Amino acid sequence: MPELLDGGLSTHLETLGATIGDDPLWSSKLLLSTEGVELIEMAHRHFLDSGSTILTTATYQAYVPTAAVSATPNRSRDSLISLFKIGVSAAKRSRDAFSVTHPEKPRARVAVSLGSYGAVLANGAEFTGDFGGIAWGDLVEFHRAKLQVAVHAKPDLVAFETVPSIFEANAIVAALQKVADACEEGIVLPPAWISFSCASSDVSCAGDSVRECATAVKESPHIFGVGVNCTKPEYVLGILRAYKDVLADTGKVLLCYPNKGETWDAESRGWVQESGIENVDAFGVLALEWIAAGAEVVGGCCRISPDHINALHDRLKH
């Protein structure tokens, strides 16, 4: 039985009335207010009600300023650092409240969402891999700094998401090792997954072979799973097959959580319909194919709602 990830948390927050596209922090900005946190907890509950057993936090575009990455204007370093603890705590409260009222259901796990460096640029670079020439060491430090803070929030899992390139994947592997080596007593590095954004069934958004993407991270002892997210659903099956071949006998878990099939327009700050999932039942049908291909954790990314997750949950029950 596969585990069900949640869907597009940020886009679901928009359907609940949140305005997030006007801020470089995107949905993470909601963590800065009591009202925003309450809305996030409501969104988490909607996914739990739909059958999700892994919640991702509203920290995708949160980050820790470093020497090479400046703080968002009008936001202090301390306020940015606080986002990770607030985000993890919000998801845990939702999870714990759900467990009290539904003791018969599996206790959900909380994955802290750590986005690509491209997400911080807020120009869609996680879908191109164009990071403006950031140096290798600076990219490692960007991910190390975020991970170090996120680990102190004590999530159950770590999710590196929408990674467009092997260049960034290698930096994440290096950052994981640095944090693992530096963990003080009482702090444990949770199991991590890394999920790539892909432009087709064969290549990542930066043009790297999906097989080589999986190869780049397969030896890391800190990565338990390799996935694909915020990618068109029609590409997922081929990607999973490539991953499965590369990762055979490694024990790595395959994950997939595509978007609805639309493309993000960074200039207009909106989604452009090109193809995609016509309805929630179609998502359930496709997801069963992904599970048959070896996916052990399945969910959705942008524009995949609690209704989509519920449709899959219902299919799995039957």
Summary of the structure (lengths in Angstrom):
residues: 318
radius of gyration: 17.8
end to end distance: 11.8
largest distance: 53.0
contacts: 1132
relative contact order: 0.14
helix: 45%
strand: 16%
